[in-house]
Amino acid sequence: MDVKSLNPIIAATDSVFQTMISVKPEKGNVSIQEELVTDKEANVIIGMTGDIKGSIVYSFSKDMALKVVEAMSGMEMKELDKFVTSAMGELGNIISGKATTGLAEQDLICDIAPPQIVTGKDINISSESDKVLMVKFNTDLGEFDVGFSIK
Amino acid sequence: MIWKDEYKIGVELVDDQHRELFKRLGDFIQTVRSDKEESKKKIEVEKTLNFMGEYVVTHFDAEEALQKKYNYPGFENHHQIHEDFKAEVAEFQQEYRENKFDEDFVMEFSGRLLTWLINHVASTDQDIGEHINSIQEKEEESK
């Protein structure tokens, strides 16, 4: 698995957060895992088909998801309700769409599926993948993970 | 409030309309998220949804006219994005009327709408501003 394919996802994450929420994500550790397990409660899964088959998973703590939607709406959010998860799902969709443009520049032509939302604690998002590349990000609004699992 | 000055594209007409659009979007979302009694809320959701939907059309038309005036090279693509979005809002309006009041359905739609519109204005529309401003600068220079 080529770690280079992770770069467009990192770049898209960085750009979308800065443009839409005026928040600069600081990239932390990149790790390779056997499976995608997350301790974060708000997870957005974007399926990918084409030259890369797999999925991108954005995992936010409840607190961070609420803060992101508060920053966008200017309204107070208290729960991971359908409004919050749907707004975060669209955010994952936008980042992933931008990432596919970056992947196309590496001659990797990919399509993405509509976002799926999984909420809860200590979730194992099984994806029959070989390996999962995980990037941690830190922002003023909290920490989040982006996982890229490739079949 | 949803509007932020960082979302400006540097074209006054468009920025003013974006501000108004975000105001109507905010009214709609606030109504969707309010604790009002169901029958009252249903009417108000529909009212704010239509009020916003009307303005989406007004604004898209004005913005596209401006794109044409300045021969914006991304016109066709941008026009298609607008058409798809208008169709999606119209479809939702119809489904909403048929479904009477489905809380989850409205919450899901409005959450996605919020993120979509911010991205459209803060990112997709920025190219239009750059294009129009570069032409205006050239016109100023040649005067």
Interface residues (C-beta under 8 A of the other chain):
Chain A: V16 T19 M20 S22 V69 M72 S73 G74 M75 D81 K82 F83 V84 T85 S86 A87 M88 G89 E90 L91 I94
Chain B: M1 I2 K4 E6 G26 I29 Q30 V32 R33 E103 D104 M107 E108 F109 S110 G111 R112 L114 T115 W116 I118 N119 A122 S123
